[in-house]
Amino acid sequence: MGILTVSDFYKKLFDSKVYKISIDAGCTCPNRDGTLGTGGCIFCSASGSGDFTASRALSVKEQIQQAKKLVEAKCPSKKYIAYFQNFTNTYGNLDEIFLKWDQAFQEEGICGIAIATRPDCVGQKVLTKLASLSQKTYVQLELGLQTTNEQTARYIRRGFESRAFERAVEEIHNACPKVHIVTHIIFGLPGETRDDMLTTVKNALEWKTDGLKITVLYVLKNTDLEKEYLNGKVKTLEMEEYMSILEEALALVPPGVVIHRVTGDPPKSLLIAPEWTKNKKLVLNRVKQLFLHVDSLSSNVVQ
């Protein structure tokens, strides 16, 4: 059957092309507010991995309107998913957070919602809200896993053990069976081997994730990872090295699991390494070649 891309998944679900609009709900993270730590994950930027969102000083309505103008200038669209991206969007004053989720649906063209969060921040109140929302609209919950190597997890200051992720996915599926769970994974984390990265993918699939977001490790300015990199303690993957591991990972993915991303889009103004990721056209072309190759291998197996 080949790779199920998020573009094809959305087209089938919504009968048209859909764009995600990034929104900053003004959240923080237990890794930053002192609950678990104050520095965040070692690789996380000051914006909480939402470097392309509008200002959090703007209302949800204003952020959506601003983002729509940017999208429509490139390619007219009538359907959008409101993506609450920055930091942990199920952590903090939940009544205020839920209100912002609801406000997104008051805007024309919003056909679904995507919520970025951590598996240790999905409690009963959140599950109840997600279950209610998912009865009325498309709900995508994006959980940061990054790795299932516990030593690496401690090094990057993730703040939870992998079994918390496994438990959260099970609870979400049980309480909100219509919610589409996406697992975030990073290849090239310090000290990890190819087997470590592939094991993370295998674990996420075994724990019944509905989709995957995979990216190479980026070193961004003003992060603790930058200091480690400049001191020579951390190396990043070369493009062909990353693509080779990615090809092996994609071959593990069964039909029906959606590939939401295999390459990120870090801001060039903040990016330190790897340099090859700055050439977006080159990377996208290489990814297309990779997908075609994996699809051809899948077809040969079926035959």
Buried (B, 14 or more C-beta within 10 A) or exposed (E): EBBBBBEEBBEEBBEEEBBBBBBBBBBBBBBBBEEBBEEBBBBBBEBBBBBEBBEBEBEBEEBBBBBBEEBEEEEEBEBBBBBBBBBBBBBBEEEEBBEBBEBBBEBEBBBBBBBBBBBBBBEEEBBEBBBEBBEEBBBBBBBBBBBBBEEBBEBBBBBBBBEBBBBBBEBBBEBBEBBBBBBBBBBBBBEBEEEBBBBBBBBBBEBBBBBBBBBBBBBBEEBBBBEBBEEEEBBBBBBEBBBBBBBBBBBEBEEEBBBBBBBBEBEEEBBBBBEBBEEEEEBEEBBEEBBEBBBEBBEEEEE
